[in-house]
Amino acid sequence: MAEFLTDIKTIRDRARQQIDQGPVTDAYGADLERVLVVLNEALATEIVCTLRYKRHYYTASGLYSEPVAAEFLEHAQEEQQHADKLAERIVQLGGEPDFNPDTLTSRSHAEYDASTDLIEMIKEDLIAERVAVASYTEIVQWLGNGDVTTRRVFEELLAQEEEHADDLRGLLERIPGDRRS
């Protein structure tokens, strides 16, 4: 087992001197300002995804719309939970969550969609999930061991985004229609 690199008295002294920094200590190894920007971009992504899924839930119509709309609602609720986790982490790190509606779509990795066709709604949601999977995978790799807690938040979100993508792919496979493009 490895030895502590710093003696416990020094760790205690630093903790007292930097008490206003909350959980961010000298051991924090990431670029805090950049982490806060990335967290706020992910927050915007989750809010836009929540809004897109909510719109799709309320506007889905047609023969297969009932089970698809139920999936949209479930995903909207989970995306909102993701946004809440990200906002909580931003505050823990001493930042401010950015809920400004004027800049949400420009900061979001995913796009808002106003499709009216059920298959197109599913496709657009699947594309957005794939964007989140790719983005969050990159973020997890970028964070590495520099900010393990934030990395774990993104790992948790990533697992659920992968599940969403799989759910949507399954819907596309079960609903007859043109799936090209």
C-alpha positions in Angstrom: 0.0 0.0 0.0 1.3 3.5 -0.9 2.2 6.0 1.7 0.6 9.4 2.1 2.5 11.9 0.0 1.6 14.6 2.6 1.7 14.3 6.3 -1.7 14.6 8.0 -0.8 17.7 9.9 -0.1 19.6 6.6 -3.4 18.3 5.2 -5.3 19.5 8.3 -3.5 22.9 8.1 -4.5 23.3 4.5 -8.1 22.3 5.2 -8.3 25.1 7.8 -6.6 27.7 5.6 -8.8 27.0 2.6 -12.1 26.3 4.3 -14.0 28.6 1.9 -13.2 26.3 -1.0 -15.5 23.5 0.2 -14.7 20.2 -1.4 -12.0 21.6 -3.7 -8.7 20.9 -2.1 -5.0 21.0 -3.3 -5.5 17.4 -4.3 -8.1 18.5 -6.9 -6.3 17.8 -10.2 -8.5 19.2 -12.9 -8.9 22.6 -14.4 -11.7 23.8 -12.2 -12.8 26.7 -14.5 -12.9 24.4 -17.5 -14.8 21.7 -15.6 -17.4 24.2 -14.6 -17.8 25.2 -18.3 -18.1 21.6 -19.3 -20.7 20.9 -16.6 -22.8 23.9 -17.7 -22.7 22.7 -21.3 -23.9 19.3 -20.1 -26.5 21.0 -18.0 -27.8 22.9 -21.1 -27.7 19.6 -23.1 -29.9 17.8 -20.5 -32.4 20.7 -20.3 -32.7 20.8 -24.1 -33.2 17.0 -24.1 -35.8 17.3 -21.4 -37.7 19.9 -23.4 -37.4 17.9 -26.6 -38.7 14.7 -25.0 -41.5 16.6 -23.3 -42.6 18.1 -26.7 -42.4 14.7 -28.3 -44.5 13.2 -25.4 -47.3 15.7 -25.8 -47.3 15.8 -29.6 -46.8 12.1 -30.4 -49.8 10.7 -32.4 -50.7 7.8 -34.5 -51.2 4.0 -34.2 -47.9 3.4 -32.3 -47.8 6.6 -30.3 -49.0 5.4 -26.9 -46.0 3.2 -26.0 -43.6 5.6 -27.7 -45.0 8.6 -25.8 -44.6 6.7 -22.5 -41.0 6.1 -23.4 -40.6 9.8 -24.2 -42.0 10.8 -20.8 -39.8 8.4 -19.0 -36.7 9.7 -20.8 -37.8 13.4 -20.1 -38.0 12.6 -16.4 -34.6 11.0 -16.4 -33.0 13.8 -18.4 -34.4 16.2 -15.8 -32.7 14.1 -13.1 -29.5 14.4 -15.0 -29.8 18.2 -15.1 -30.4 18.2 -11.4 -27.3 16.1 -10.7 -25.2 18.4 -12.9 -26.5 21.6 -11.3 -25.8 20.1 -7.8 -22.2 19.2 -8.8 -21.6 22.7 -10.3 -22.7 24.3 -6.9 -20.5 21.8 -5.0 -17.5 23.0 -7.0 -18.3 26.6 -6.2 -19.8 27.5 -9.6 -23.2 28.7 -10.7 -25.5 26.5 -12.8 -26.5 28.4 -16.0 -30.2 28.0 -16.6 -30.4 31.1 -18.9 -33.0 30.2 -21.6 -31.6 32.7 -24.0 -28.4 30.6 -24.4 -29.5 27.1 -23.7 -29.5 25.8 -27.3 -26.2 27.4 -28.2 -24.5 25.7 -25.2 -26.2 22.4 -25.6 -24.5 19.5 -27.4 -27.9 18.2 -28.6 -30.4 20.1 -30.7 -34.0 20.8 -30.0 -36.4 19.1 -32.4 -40.0 20.0 -33.4 -40.7 16.9 -35.6 -44.4 15.9 -35.9 -43.8 12.5 -37.4 -43.4 9.7 -34.8 -40.6 8.0 -36.6 -38.7 11.3 -37.0 -39.2 12.1 -33.3 -37.6 8.7 -32.4 -34.8 9.3 -34.9 -34.0 12.8 -33.6 -34.1 11.6 -30.0 -31.7 8.7 -30.9 -29.4 11.1 -32.6 -29.4 13.3 -29.5 -28.7 10.3 -27.3 -25.8 9.3 -29.5 -24.4 12.8 -29.3 -24.7 12.6 -25.4 -23.0 9.2 -25.4 -20.1 10.5 -27.5 -19.7 13.7 -25.5 -19.9 12.1 -22.1 -17.5 9.4 -23.1 -15.0 12.1 -24.1 -15.6 14.0 -20.9 -15.1 10.9 -18.7 -11.8 10.3 -20.5 -10.7 13.9 -20.2 -11.5 14.1 -16.5 -9.6 10.9 -15.8 -8.4 11.0 -12.2 -8.3 14.8 -12.1 -11.9 15.0 -10.7 -13.1 11.6 -9.8 -16.4 12.7 -8.4 -17.4 14.6 -11.5 -16.2 11.7 -13.7 -18.5 9.4 -11.7 -21.4 11.7 -12.3 -20.7 11.6 -16.0 -20.2 7.8 -16.0 -23.6 7.5 -14.4 -25.2 9.8 -17.0 -23.4 8.0 -19.8 -24.8 4.6 -18.7 -28.3 6.0 -18.8 -27.8 7.7 -22.1 -26.7 4.4 -23.6 -29.8 2.8 -22.2 -31.9 5.5 -23.8 -30.2 5.0 -27.1 -30.9 1.3 -26.9 -34.5 1.9 -26.0 -35.0 4.2 -29.0 -33.2 1.8 -31.4 -35.6 -0.9 -30.2 -38.6 1.3 -30.9 -37.4 2.0 -34.4 -37.0 -1.8 -35.0 -40.5 -2.5 -33.8 -42.4 0.2 -35.6 -43.1 -0.3 -39.3 -42.0 2.6 -41.4 -39.1 4.1 -43.4 -36.0 4.2 -41.1 -33.5 5.4 -43.7 -31.7 8.7 -43.4 
